Amino acid sequence: MKSICDYGCGTGEFTKILETISPQDSSITGIDIDEHLLKVAKQNALRNSTVFFRHDVNKLPADWSHDVSCCQTFLTNLSNPIEVCNIFKNHTTSGGLIFAVEPDNSARPFYSSVDEEIELVRKSTAIAIEHTANSKHLNCGPIVASWFAKTGLIDIDVMVYTVLDKVLPSNYEYTLSHISETRQRLKAKSDVFKNSLDELIMLATIAEEKTKKQIENNEYVRIGTYSLFVTKGRVP
Ligand SMILES: C[S@@+](CC[C@H](N)C(=O)[O-])C[C@H]1O[C@@H](n2cnc3c(N)ncnc32)[C@H](O)[C@@H]1O
């Protein structure tokens, strides 16, 4: 039987994937620093045997150890990802595997039939990446392999899969709710978007109007993709 730990499991989205793809006799544990998210993860779990604990990854108990350590969109949100790769290694059995599924948010091809929406996505993404450069690693996907190498992991390999995020005429409900929320999100993160906030809100307002019109005329199309880098390493 293999033991698997999902670090920074949040509401358990990735934990559910692990529950689905791993052998039934494997044991799965999710940890997160946020107890509210953990409550949702517990409700979402697919197996009764899956357990969740509140832990800060930087302060794990000394005897914490698993055969497989993994995470999804976790290292990207941390200020000390290399240290955390080291923590994964120290808490994974010898010969065990470490997987990190992380995005590259600097390379997200995006098309919308509303020009202002393209501009809004381009500007807000660039500002978010620049603003968080010292505290997060929003484009770390391709870099994780080098962090694993620095940590002394072996048999490092990377697989990339690209997710298609498309809204064609069949799925307008999501589009409309998403666009009307965008302005609220921009305001809520006004510390990030400060100097460009007015311009971004104006773009969002125009984008919303034009999108509604295009939907009425059955003209609206949006297609985006984002890539997730799945990096694997083995503990010597
Ligand atoms: C973007 S979410 C990813 C959630 C989940 N892995 C998924 O793919 O849906 C990042 C998670 O890391 C957790 N987190 C941040 N810092 C942490 C720390 N020091 N120790 C444990 N969890 C942490 C956050 O609470 C959050 O749930």
The ligand as an ORCA input file, in Angstrom:
! r2SCAN-3c Opt
* xyz 0 1
  C      -4.322     27.880     -5.315
  S      -4.720     26.933     -3.914
  C      -4.599     25.298     -4.608
  C      -5.631     24.375     -4.063
  C      -5.651     22.967     -4.627
  N      -4.343     22.352     -4.633
  C      -6.259     22.919     -6.013
  O      -5.545     22.616     -6.967
  O      -7.454     23.190     -6.135
  C      -3.285     27.009     -2.853
  C      -3.526     26.421     -1.476
  O      -2.334     26.457     -0.713
  C      -2.689     26.680      0.656
  N      -1.497     27.150      1.392
  C      -0.858     28.343      1.235
  N       0.200     28.405      2.054
  C       0.239     27.227      2.729
  C       1.124     26.696      3.716
  N       2.165     27.397      4.170
  N       0.896     25.440      4.178
  C      -0.166     24.727      3.730
  N      -1.041     25.193      2.798
  C      -0.839     26.427      2.310
  C      -3.804     27.704      0.559
  O      -4.590     27.741      1.731
  C      -4.567     27.185     -0.677
  O      -5.596     26.306     -0.320
*
